[in-house]
Amino acid sequence: MRRLAVFAGGFSLGVFLTQYLLQGGWILLGAGLALALGLLSVFLPREWRRRGVILWAALSLGLGWSWLYARQVQRPAQALAERTEQFTATLCGCAVETDFGARAVVRLEGVPGKAALYAGKELLELAPGQTVTGRAQFRDAARIRDEDITTFTSKGIFLLAYGRGELAVGEGTRNSLRWLPARAGRALAEQIQLLFSGDAAGFLTAILTGDRGAVSEEAYLALTEAGLNHILAVSGMHCGFLMALAGFLLQSRKLQALLGIPLLAFYAALTGGSPSVLRACVMLSLPLLAILARRESDGPTSLLTALFLILLANPFAAASVGLQLSFSAMAGILWLTPRLYRGLIGEKKRGKVFRFLAAAFSASMGAMVFTLPLTAYYFGALVLIAPLSSALCLWAAAWTFSCGLLSVSVSFFCPPLGALLALPAQLAAEYILSAAKCLSGLPCHAVYTANPYLKVWIAYAYLLFAAAYLSRRTGRRKYLLASLLAALTLALTVRLGEARYQGGLDALILDVGQGQSVVLASGGSFALVDCGSANSWKNPGETAARQLAAMGCKRLDYLVLTHYDQDHVSGVTGLLARLEVGALLVPEDEDDAGLRDAVLSAAKDRGAAVRFVTEEERLGFGQGTLTLYPPLGEAGDNERGLTVLASAGEADFLITGDMDAATEAKLLETYALPDLEALIAGHHGSKYACSQALLEALKPETACISVGSNRYGHPTEETLLRLARQGCAIYRTDLHGTIHLAWNQEDSHG
């Protein structure tokens, strides 16, 4: 391995150690230890001595640089956290629309690093380089309330600024060439909307500009479930398409090398400079430099050099999911893909179609093997259909990108010709979206880590193939045997995961942050009570759909919404897009937030029957029953919600939504409720719910609190004390994650 690769690898290792293991003063101690070990490496054998010194010196630099960057960049920004101050900022790009206005990445005057500014929709009219002045409340971007967040810091954003009052706008440097890539990106996005229609327009906008905001939820879901969502995220693949197009147009390797590097730099700036794009730009630029310098380049050195440069610019980028996936995929392609391809081709003469399919499969599997643990950890899914999806669609992605970029570029000068060139790109994009929809509908196209046994299977599969690789036997039979064993054990793993929920009644209180979503299962029947979260970084619809899929649910019998607050319904549209729902049961009253119409419209579009609960209803539910009680309160959404009682044998489980003590008293007066085995604490543990009267009347043995990061103080100490004095076993989703309660007919106590 070249010395540059050793140095870059050592530096990157130091940065990753800082992000995941060493913090505060431990960084300096680690740097000192690494430097001491580096000095000791002079006693290594001669052939290892120089590389040892380089490695340990680079490791020390990585640790020290992380500490220095945090001290000089992050800490000054954090000093403004929890304060409301006057500010002046320069927009670094175009603002994007949010539910409550708009968000723009800015640089604050006198503060290092970047910030995310949240304000009104007037931000959408501003151009990159313009300035805004006003007052804002600042918060630490690394920690939102009580949760650590890396989404912002991995992008160099260390403050969240929430605008207070009117903002004054200035021209700033909007006409500077510095902002030309951002302006070009906006122009491209606008032109794409003129040339393309339907989901193809959003798809082209995403792959050409990096803005996925125009992609519909249905299209994104289909691409994700088919293992093709990486096409949407601008990465090395897109940079490769760009350079292939440049090579085709220039027809000169030297000219391509001269123009390729500035072209890649411009494209990286235009698409936002994500770690995956920067990695690709560096890796593609080094071979171009090698051509100009008449030197050789190698993949591992290029990969590690790209990682070094990215982490040098921002050590916090080590925690970026995109960076980890991008570099892991590229490492797999460099190391495993050539071996797989040679193994598939063999020594026989193969046709072009076979070689193409073998190359596509090898590249997909090479990337998948190295990224599988990360996708399972971060996204909770293993898409089994991904290699087939890649073989069927990657060629179309290249065609879509190339024809789309050509058509948009030409349309600025000759609109009719641009519109003509757009037709192949439109057709290719529609083919990808249609293929994704079909592939995502196949049975067993994906498995989910909501099945706890799947994590064990992943470790087993890696050990299985490692044993085959280390085996002294030669040939492909050992890998075929490993593949068969992996497939058989995976089928068993899926079946075991489904078999866990065959009791009289299972209740899973899902961890959706500050919200509520409760899965109920009994004898092959499934129901979901609420599906929402107030935490924007949570996806309750996806969480519920994947949990139900892991339980073997092909169709949700009942979706019950206690009321229409966002933290109870925000994930409903996403759930309906992912899973067939038999009946939606809701209160009839209008809601204060205006979410009722959106929920009912989504249900109508998906063919789910809507039933308004206006009186007590008893529904058959597997080996038990579901009893729904109509709203009893008078004022506010919380008091006009449904109550749900799930019963099987002698087990009874009650969900009261967000009702307060007064409405709980009406519930007790109106209906004869049984003693409870378990209770969902009302209103996420608010002091106004779970009254002493309710607890004494129903005597719950277990209390579960669905709660996450919030500014309300939920669950309150007052409520926790009431539950503890009643003798309840208390479980909380913010502390324990998803809570699983199970009862069977022989043992109603779970």
Secondary structure, DSSP 8 states (H G I E B T S, - for coil): --HHHHHHHHHHHHHHHHHHT--THHHHHHHHHHHHHHHHGGGS-HHHHHHHHHHHHHHHHHHHHHHHHIIIIIHHHHTTTT-EEEEEEEE-S--EEETTEEEEEEEETT-SSEEEEEE-GGGGG--TT-EEEEEEEEEETTEETTEE--TTGGGTEEEEEEEEEEEEEE-TTTTSGGGHHHHHHHHHHHHHHHH--HHHHHHHHHHHHS--TTS-HHHHHHHHHTT-GGGTS--HHHHHHHHHHHHHHH--HHHHHHHHHHHHHHHHHHTT--HHHHHHHHHHHHHHHHHHHT----HHHHHHHHHHHHHHH-GGGGG-HHHHHHHHHHHHHHHTHHHHHHHHHTTS---HHHHHHHHHHHHHHHHHHHHHHHHHHHH-EEETTHHHHHHHHHHHHHHHHHHHHHHHHHHTT-HHHHHHHHHHHHHHHHHHHHHHHHHHTSTTSEEETTSTHHHHHHHHHHHHHHHHHHSS--SSHHHHHHHHHHHHHHHHHHHHHHHTT-SSEEEEE---SSEEEEEEEETTEEEEEEEEES-TT--HHHHHHHHHHHTT-SEEEEEE-S---HHHHTTHHHHHHHSEEEEEEE--S--SSS-HHHHHHHHHHTT-EEEE--S-EEEEETTEEEEEE-----SSTGGG--EEEEEETTEEEEE-TT--HHHHHHHHHHS-----SEEE-GGGG-TTSS-HHHHHHH--SEEEE---S-SS--S-HHHHHHHHHTT-EEEEHHHH-SEEEEE-SS-TT-
